Amino acid sequence: MAIIIEGKTLELVRIADDSEDNRETLSDDLRDADFTAEPLDGPFLTLQDLLRAVTEGADAAVCDHHLAPRNYAPCTGAELLGRCYDLGFPSVLVTKREKSNIDQIRPFRSKIPALIPTEDVNTDAIIKGWEVCIGEFNQKFIPARRSWSAVLRVDYVYTSGQQTEVDVILPAWNSDEIVKLSLEMFPENIRKHVRPEERFFAKVNLGAENQYDLYFENIDYRGK
Amino acid sequence: MTRVHLRFATDILKRFGEELNPNPDQGILELVKNAYDADAHYCHITLTDIESPGGTIEVSDDGDGMDDEDIENGWLVLGRSPKSASERTRLGRIPAGSKGLGRLAALRMGAVATLRTFPRNNPYKEYELAIDWSKFEQADVVEDVTLTLHSRTQSNLLNHGSVVTMSGVRSGLTRGDVKRLARGLLLLADPFGEDKIGFHPKLKAPEFVDLEKLVESKYFNDAEFHLEAVVDGKGRVSAKVTDFKGEELFSADHQEIRSESKDSYRCPPCKFDLWIFILSRDKFITRAATQDEVKVWLKEFGGVHIYVNGLRVAPYGNPGNDWLDMNLRRASHPEHVPSTNTSIGRISVTDLNDSLLQKTDRSGLIEGDAFHELREMAQQVLAWMARERMRAWQLIRTEDRIEAPKNVDDAKTQLTNALRRLAPAVREKVTRPFEAYERARDKEAQGLRKEVQLYRTLSTAGIAASVFAHESRNPIKLILQNTRQVVRRAREHLAKSYDSVLDKPLSRILRQSEMLSSFTNLTLSFIDHEKRRVGRVNVHDRITEVLKVFDTLLKERQVSVSLKLTSGNPYLRGTDAAMESILTNLIVNSLQAFETMPPGPRRIQISSEIQGSKLVLTVSDSGPGIKEISLKNIWLPGETTHANGTGLGLTIVHDSVRDLGGFVTAHAKSELGGAQFVVELPILGA
């Protein structure tokens, strides 16, 4: 049995995960919901190889964020989903809700409409995720995903080892909450301005309920 | 009917003498204890030409001496049980008398033993008895040799006491024997306290002069702390600790010290004194004694000695005898727990009921209930003191933390004022370097604060991980147990359809639970406190152990490990924890490196090689090598190229290697293609 979302039929689902038990478990869940599930055995030597395996001939995908630990693929699930989004291929990302994961995912978050915490994975959540994806492909954004122009103020810049983190405050979203961005998210030509009290502009989904779901696009510096 | 008797072959004298009491000093000490029992005030031990066979040993005292009956029914009777402690001597001493076997050993040290004695109760008499041991060697049974007791009238009526002489000493006494004897004599009558019992054994030998001087030094006033604990007649303990000024720091009653069990101690009444020294230069600046003098003194006499009814019982407090496990306990809190090298003490027991009996071979007390309780009391008192000192230290630390920034500010103000008073030209020259110094210091302080915070966070994570790992064991066990139960029942009820419906998911539950169980064990294996004890570390055993712990994870991550270990079992002195920290962090470093490269073979190679007195341990991997960070920076805390890295792993490797007296170098590329770490450690053997 397949489901139809906004006229698009979803039947064959591919599953990418570096843990065989995870792939098989998810596949069995989807089969129980009458999808045709195909767990993808690795390894994949490039992101392109994995993208092809996930999308060719399939209708949708479910992907884990960490694909490298068990020698599966040289990229993250977030990178893969960014490419799937560009192809208009509905896919959901599964990951633990850990700060380090969210920081890694944030640069791709605008192209990841559905992120499901590991402990909440079930077929209903997956189908709902695909619905959000297909909606966005048809330019229908749910409130939590719609982007707005917003000002972000740099609160603190913190360098630890090789990484530089930038604490920013989004007054239009929540003036009491610090959001951490990596310096790499700022275009290279404006990074020199990244200092406490400096203000930047960006497209941000201000309707996000929590900062795990926030995304930032087109970060720009317009001077003092 | 024929009347017969048990008889003893003369060989029995050898069995009970030399073989049961192998150390000559113990035998002589038994003769000295006889003098104590005879209410002597002085006892002189004279050694003449004893370095080689043929010399003479003489033990003389000013005690009550013996008459013919005492000699025949006491001194010559071997193996009789000691007198009851409740029968006091004329001076009120509790007799230390033994079964006479130690005395036999001493008497047999020479070819001939002679006793001359002048009884106090018969001042006109003198008795003399000679035992020629060669006659026993010619006889079959002990009774075949007749001894002759001579008596004569003596003229010096003030003279009383006994003189025992062993002439023609069979084998010479080494310097070690004499030193042990001198030490035993000095400590016999509690030289640490006041002279309550008035008994002074004295050895005429050069070793004695040095040691006597040393023991008389009595550096008790230089101790930082004095612990006093008293167990009363009901077995209830109370204790207090005073500082070097005699002011009380902490005190506790029975309940606080005994903690878990509130029972009384089932040991005789006693007093436990311990003087604890802090052997650091700054503590001795204002003291009369030097740190080195106290160190030498403690090295000779340090530890906790036991005195039963006034006389010392060896070997407690002898060098190398740590009957209270003080050194072991010190390993966990070196600042707050005394060791036998930093403290000296005694437990004085009043044992009127013979609860503490000595072993026949004089190698200590019989380890019965009373002895165990005595030891437990002392250990619990020491543990209480350690807790109190730790608590006091925490308070000081908190105060220091509050005071430190204020002190820095005050010093800075003083310096700024001093600079202002300088001539403008000079001030300019001094101010700039000072400001540069201040910036550098602030940067360093900031770095240290970050490092401390990181260590604290990781320690908390470690504590939490160990708690959860511990608590997870039962749920994991239950998941496994119940799943196996479901498998059993499902197979029975579903028969053929089991394989297609349930086999896969249930197998996955079992597999993942077993993995979880192995990760729990991995976490718990790091917190075993035994691993933090300093001792012999067998390097290869540690490698095998760490790999065993990591086995499941390595398999899951598709990593193969090859070992190229040198033959033998190289070992060093340190802690298992330090060695395991090195290996664990290097393996974790490789695992993180593998995640940053495309899928492919993942290999770790661990090799060891002995080069002279050091072991070269090499850990290489087939990862991408060290890049995006310079080799000199990889050891710095907080430096990491991994998103989830703490930047502490290699710092810990560096510090742990240094703790073990070695050093570590890193290479960006190895023959396997990835990073290589070469650890050189000094070893004691292989």
Chai-1 contact restraints between the chains, C-beta under 6 A:
chainA,res_idxA,chainB,res_idxB,connection_type,confidence,min_distance_angstrom,max_distance_angstrom,comment,restraint_id
A,D21,B,R508,contact,1.0,0.0,6.0,A-B,restraint_1
A,D21,B,Q512,contact,1.0,0.0,6.0,A-B,restraint_2
A,P43,B,P599,contact,1.0,0.0,6.0,A-B,restraint_3
A,L45,B,P598,contact,1.0,0.0,6.0,A-B,restraint_4
A,A68,B,E595,contact,1.0,0.0,6.0,A-B,restraint_5
A,P69,B,E595,contact,1.0,0.0,6.0,A-B,restraint_6
A,R70,B,R557,contact,1.0,0.0,6.0,A-B,restraint_7
A,N71,B,Q558,contact,1.0,0.0,6.0,A-B,restraint_8
A,N71,B,P599,contact,1.0,0.0,6.0,A-B,restraint_9
A,P74,B,P598,contact,1.0,0.0,6.0,A-B,restraint_10
A,S100,B,A643,contact,1.0,0.0,6.0,A-B,restraint_11
A,S100,B,N644,contact,1.0,0.0,6.0,A-B,restraint_12
A,Q104,B,A643,contact,1.0,0.0,6.0,A-B,restraint_13
A,S160,B,G638,contact,1.0,0.0,6.0,A-B,restraint_14
A,G161,B,G638,contact,1.0,0.0,6.0,A-B,restraint_15
A,G161,B,E639,contact,1.0,0.0,6.0,A-B,restraint_16
A,G161,B,T640,contact,1.0,0.0,6.0,A-B,restraint_17
A,G161,B,G647,contact,1.0,0.0,6.0,A-B,restraint_18
A,Q162,B,T641,contact,1.0,0.0,6.0,A-B,restraint_19
